[in-house]
Each structure stands twice: as C-alpha cells, then as structure tokens.
Amino acid sequence: MSTPRLRDLPVEARAAALGLSEAHIAALRAGLSLEQADHMIENVIGVFGLPLGVAQHFVVNGRSIAAVPMVIEEASVVAACSYAAKLAAASGGFSAGSTEPLMIGQVQLLDVPDLDAARARIAAEQAALIHWLNEENPNTRSRHARAVGLETRALEGPPPMLIAHVLYDCGDAMGANLVNTACEALAPKLAALSGGRANLRILSNLSDRRLAWASCTIRADLLASRKDNTLPPALIAQRIEEASRFAEIDPYRAATHNKGIMNGVDAVVIATGNDWRAVEAAAHAYAARNGRYTALATWRVNSEGNLEGRIELPLAVGVVGGATRAHPLAQLALQMLGVRTARELAEVIACVGLAQNFAAIRALAMEGIQQGHMALHARQVAMSVGAQGEEIDRVAEQLIAERLIRPERARTILAALRARNG
C-alpha cells in the first residue's frame, strides 16, 4: 500500500506524519501565547493567526528537506511550490549559493565644506575606525559579527552630502540592531573628520552585498502533467521562456512576476521569524538596480529542450536573534528546515522563490492562472459564508463545477445543502 499524501491525511495527523515530536506538535497547537506576544510589541490585545503549511519534495545542494514551513494566507502557493520542487528533484533538485552576509549601515553627513577632502580623511582613518568598532567600543564589539569596511559616496543633492557606508559581516544574524548601533557610535567621529554634521544613522535595506541565488532544470517531458492537457511539452517550454522574457523587458509584467516569487519567499521568511518587509524592500529595489525594474528570476530552454531557471536576490535573514528566537514556532521552523547558518537559510528561501515562480508562469502558459487558483479559492469563499466541516468541500465542489465562485452563489448552495440535510 502506498504512503498517503500529506494533503490526504487529516490535519491533526500531518505533523506526526512528518516525524515531529510530541513536544513539537504541542508547540504547533499552542502557537504564540498572549504573554509572549505582549513582550514582542506594544499595546498587545490578541494574537492574529495565519495558516502554517509545509512544502515538500525540495532537494537543495543534494540535501533533501522533508518539509519547508510556509506561513501564508493565499491559496495554491504551498501546493505550487511542492509541485515545482518535485519536477526539479527529477533532475537533481536545486543548486544554490550565497555571498558572505554583509550589511550596509549609512551615516549621512551634511554641511561638509570640502567633500573630496573629507573622503580622503575618512579613507585614511578607515582601519582605525574599524578597529575601534570591533575591539574598543563595548557597544559594537561582538563575537559573531564584525565591521569589515568603510566606504564613502558623495551625492550632489540638493543639498550636497557625504554618505559613509559601514560594512558589517553579520554572521548568522540579520544584523539590523548591531549595524544601527555602529552607525550611531561612528557618527560623531565621521562628523569630526568631515567637518560637517551627522544626520541619519541607520542600516540600508538594499542589502545588495548579501545575495542568494538558485538554479534548477525542469525536464520538458514533465511539463504536461495535467490529464486534460493537449499541448506538447516543447510548446509549453517555449511559452514559459516567452513569459520570462516578457517580465524581463516590461516592468508591468515584472511586478507581477516578482510578486509571485515573493509569495514563496515571504512565506518562509515569516515562518522563520525574519523581517519579510525588509526582504521585500530589498528584492524590489534590487530588481530596479540598473535603472529599470525587471525580473528577479529567468527561464530559458536549453539545447536539450529542457527548461533552466535561475534566481538572484538580496536575502538578509538570520537564524539567531530577534523574533527568530523569541517566537516558538520560528524555532520549530528552523529545526524542520535543518539549517544551521543564515546563508543556508537564504539559499533554501531562494530555491522556494524560484519554485513558486516556475509554478506560476507554467500555469499562465498552459491553462491560465485561474483554473488551479480559483479551485482553491472556492474553499475560502465557502468558509466566508459560514460553511463548516464537510460542507466546505461540498459547496466548493459545486462552485467549481458551475465556474461561478461568488459568495452569493455559495450562500444559496449552502442553504440548499442544509435544507436537504434537515
């Protein structure tokens, strides 16, 4: 007898099927307590829940990941990622890499009498300033992160200004708190060296020194998996490449292309307690780094007729500090992923983004986005009008059959179903 698919099991049995311990299952059931929430932000009045699902079939750099935790409210994303990962696994899975975890802190200097002379003085003191941050200043001295560089940029304005960039290797932390502390500490010294005054002192969320990338191959013969599909695999592959090229040259399409990528990226970032807003800001800024907004992921048909995909984006994520350690489910998510470093986490997230992108543009190139997406959306519509338990599936099935997924129709179906059942 074959092993049941995770989605076919009752919801209460799925965590056990993944091999999670009783303690982990209890943590999933309990979630974030009101007391824990009260220590995380201000004026807490409750805890807002979101679905926590798991994507399957991911193979990253030769390592199989049984379950990739994803927190998201949008239907079809988890299933789509799992499907794409399964196709990629047939060709060895995803290859991924990343840079050193470098973050940039900015100090804005104004009223500088001579920008060029100020840049020269700061450059001459660079080694001493970095040593002071790493070894002498108790507020920035750290065993896990280090200042590694100091750069300056002159901006014409108005007003003219000198921007100092403090480069930090943040290790396994996202690093925002330490980088901000370093900017605050260094600002008076930089103001004195420049002859001007310091204004803003804060990290940059354009973390373009902290990149992650992933690639995979999807065999053309696996593209036409739907039973009702009539398109030849070669044509599907061609359409996916054409969809990719559309996003690469048109910012209107690129925004939607990248939003699909972030459906997958954000879901893992949230599940692991990282700052999804910072990741979003960095990704979209990076997509426009050459002066034109473009696609973060690309797809090409290779000489063998198979699809090759690649993604690259900034991913400032950590496995220590912040909500990653404060939130009990974030800790569990990291354990499920089996990652030990921030770079490993970033590489897995890049793979998820590429998988979600493939699934989305494949659907667009074949049956259109609505067929699969709206089938799952029907369940949400059924729930929104009060369907419960088995009623949800019954109402959703009729909505899909009628191709009329509307709340008013769902109410009518639900009322008729309940009338029949007394």
N, C-alpha and C positions, 0 to 999 in steps of 0.2 A: 504494500500500500504506500502511495506517495505521501510525502510530508505535506500537510495543508499549508497553503499560502498564508502569510501573516494576515492579510486583509480578510481571509475567510474565517479566521478564528474570532470568538467573542472578544470584545475589547478587554475584558478583565483577564483573558488568558494570554494576551500578546506579550506582555512584559516577561512572563515566565518562559514563554517560547524562545525569547532572545537570550535566555540563560541568566537573567538578572537575579540577584539575591533577594531574599525576603526583605532585607533592610532597604534595598534599592526600590523594590516595589512599594514598600510602605512610604518611602520618600516621594515617589511619584503620586501616590494617592493623597498625601498630605499637602504637597505643593509648598508655596511660600506662606508662612504664618503671618497673621496680622502684626504680631510683635516684631518679627524680622523685618517686615515692610516698614514699620514705624522707625526703625533705625537706619533705613536706607534713604528715605526722602522726608520732606517736611509735610505737616498737616495731613497725615495719612487718615483716611476714613474707611478704607477697604482694600481688597486685592482684586485686580482685574485679570481674569483668566483667558488664556489663549490655548488652542489645541497644540499639543506636543506630539508630533508623529515621527516616524523614522523612515528614511530612505534606505534601500537595500541594494546589494549587488556591486557596491563600489570596490574597485581594486585600484589602489594608489601606490605607485612606485613598487609594484609587486606585492603589496600587503593588502589582504582582504579585510574590509571593515564590515562587520556583520550588520551594524545599524548606524546610520548618520542621523543624529537628532536634529529636528527642524521644528521651529515654532512659527506658525503662520496660520492665518485665518482663511486664506484663499484656496478654494477647491482646485484640485488637479495637480498642484505643484509637487507634492511628495510622490505621487504616482508617476508623474512625468520624469522626475529625477531618477527614480528607480528603474524605469523602463530604459532611459538613455544609458544609465550605468551598466545595465545588463547587456546592451548592444556593444558598448565599449569593452566590456570584460571579455567578449568573444575574440577580441584582437589584443588581449593582454592588459586591458584597462587603461588607466590614465598615467601619463608621466608628468611629474610636477616638480617645480623648483621655486626658489625664493632667494632674495638678497638678504644681506645682514639687516637686522631690524633697526634701521636708522630713522630717527625722527628729527624734525627741524623745529627749533624754537626761534622766535623772532623778537628782536628788540628794535623799536622804531626810534630813530634819533632825528631830532628837528633842530632848526636854527644852527646848523653846523656851518661855520664860516668858510671852510675850505674842504669840500668833500674828498678830493683826491688826497690831500694831506692827512685827513682823518683816516682814510682807508689804509694808508701806509703805516700810520702809527699803530692802528689796531692789528694789522698783519704782523708788525714787529713784535707785538706783545702776545701773539696768539698762544705760543707754547706755555708762557707763564700763566695766562688766564685759564687755559685748560687744566694745567696742573693745580691751580687754586681750586677749581671746581671739584676735581677728583680727589684731591689729597688734603686740602687745608680747610675748606669750608664745611663745617659739620652738617649743614642743611642739604648739601648736594653730594656729599661723599656716600658712595653706595658700593656694596659688594657685587651687585647684579647688573648695574648699568654704569656707563662711563661716557663723559664728553670726549669726542674724538676729533672735532674740528670746529673752526670758527671762520665764517666767510662774511663778506660784505657786498651789498648791492646798492648802487646809487640810483635813486629814482628822481626823475625830473620834476614830478609834481604837476601842478602846484599843490602845496609848497614843495620845494626841493627837500629830499630827505635821504638819510642813510639808513639802510636796514642791515642789521647784523643777524646772521643765521648761526645759531649754536646747534651743532650736530651731535646727537646722542645715540649711542648704541644702547637700546633699552632692554636687551636680553629677552626674557620671557614675559615681560610686562608690556602693556600697551604704551605706558610711559608718560601719559599726559601730566600727571601730578609732578613728577620729577622734572620734566622739561620746563613746566611753568615756574617751578621753584628756582631752577637755574637761571631763567630769564630775569626773574625778579632780583636774584642775587647779583647778576652780572651787570645789570642796567647802570648803576652808579659808576662803575669802573669804565664802561663804554662811553658814558656821557662825558666823563672827565677826559678820556683820550680823544674824543671827537671835538670837544669844545662846545658841544650842543647840549640839548636836554633830551631825556628819555621820555617817551610817551607809552605806547602799548608794549607789553611784555608778555607774550603768550605763544604757545605752540602753533604750528600750522597744521591744519588737517589735510593739506595737499601733501600726503606722505609719499612723494614720488621717489624717495630713496629706499622705500620699504615695499618692494614689489613681490608679487607671487604670480606664477604662470602655470598653465597646464595645457596638455595636448592629448589627443586621442585619435584613433582611427575607427571609423564605423564602416563595416563591410556593406557594400551595396546590396548584396543578396539578402541582407537582414532588414532592409528598409521597408519593404512591402509586407508588413506583418499582419495588417488588418485583413480579415476574411473577405470583406467586400471590396477590397482594393483591386482596381483594374489597371493601375499604372505600372509600367515596367520599372525595375529598380534603377536603371540608368537614368530614366527621366526624373525620378524622384531626387536622385543625387544632383542632377543638373539644376532642378528647381531650388534645392537648398542652397547651392552655390549662388544662384541668381538672387535669392533672398538675402544672403550675406552681403553680396556686392551692393545691393540696394541700400542696406544700412550703413555701409562704409562711405557712401557718397552723398547720402541725404540725411540731414540732421533730424527731420521729422520722423523718419523711419528709425533712425539710430536711437532716439529717445525711447521708443517702444521696445526695440531690440535689447537695449541695455536694461530697461525696466524688468524684462523677463529674466535676465541674468541675475539682477538683484533680488528677484523673488527667491531664488535659491540661496544666494549669498547671505542676504539678511536673515533668512530663517535659521541658518546655522550660527550666525553671529549672535542673534538674540538667544538661542538655546544655550550658548556657552557663556552668557553674561557679559558679552562685549558691547561696545558702543556702535550700534548699527547706524546711527546718524552720522558719526564721523566717517564710517566706511562708505556710506552713500555719498557724502560730500566729496570725499577723495576720488571715488570712482568717476563721478560725473565731471569733476574738474580735470582729471587725467584724460578723459575721453576728448576734451577740448584743448589739450596741451599744445597742439600745433596751430591753434587759431581757428580750428573748425571742429565742431562736435562730430564724433564718428563712433564706429562700433568698437566695443571692447573685445569682442570675440569674432573670429572669422572662420569660414569654412571653404574648402577647395576640394574639387575632385582630382585625385592623383592619377598617375599614369596607369594604374591598375583598375581605375574606375571606382575606387572607394573614396569615402569622404575623410578628409583630415581637418580637424578643428584645433584651434589654438585660442587661448585667452590670456591676457595680461592685465593686471590692475593692482593698485595700491591696496594692501590689506594690513592695517595697523590693528592687530589683535594680540591678546595676551592670554596666558594660562595661569597667571598669578595676579593678585591684587584686584581691587575694585569689586564689582558685582560678581566677577568670576569666582571669587572665594566666599563672598557674602551670601550668594544665592545657592541653596542646597541643590536645586535641580541643575544649575550650571555646572557644579562639581560633578554631578552624575553624568551630564552630557559629555564632559571631557573624558571621564572614565570609559564611557561607551565608545568614544572615538579612538581611544588608545593612543592619544597624542601626548607627548611629554614636553614639547617645546612650542613656543609661539610660531616658529617657522613651519613646523609640521602642521599645526592647526591652519595656518594661512594656506598651505598647499592643498589641504583637503577642501577648504572652502572654495578655492579657485576651481577645483575639479567639479564641485557641485554647481557652481555658476555656469561652467561650460556644458554640463549635462542638461541643465534646465534650458539653456539657450538652444541646444540641439532639439530637444523635445518640442519646444515652442515653434521653431521655424519649420520643423518637419510637419507638424500638424497644419501649419499655414500653407505649406507647399502641397499638401495632399488634400485632406477633407475640409480644411478650414479650421479655425481655432474653436468655433462654437460647438462642433459635434461632441468632442470629449469634454470640453469645459462646461458646457451647459448641462450635460448629463449629470455632472457632479453638483452643479449649481441648483438643480432641481431639488435635491435633498435639503439644501438650505432654505429654499422657498417653502417647501413643505413644513419645515420646522418653524418658519416665521409665522405661519398661520395657525400653529398650535398642534400639529401632528405629533404624535408620540409613539415610541416603540416601533412596532411593525407597521403602523400607519405611515411612517415616514417613507419607507420603501414603496408601499403601495401607491401613495399619492405621487411620489417622484416618478415611478414607472409609467403611470398614466400621463403625467405631464410630458414626459419624453416621447411617449408613443404619439401623442397629439401634436408634438412640436410646438406647444404653447405653454411656455414656462412663465406663468404670470401668477401673482398672489391671488387675484380674484378667481382665477380658474382653480387654483389649489384649494381655496375655501369651499368651492362648490363640490369638488371631488371628495374632500374630507367630510363634508356634511352628508353626502350620499353614502359614503362608506360607513359612517357611524349609524345612519338610518338603517342600512342593511343589517348591521350587527346589533341592532336593538339598543 
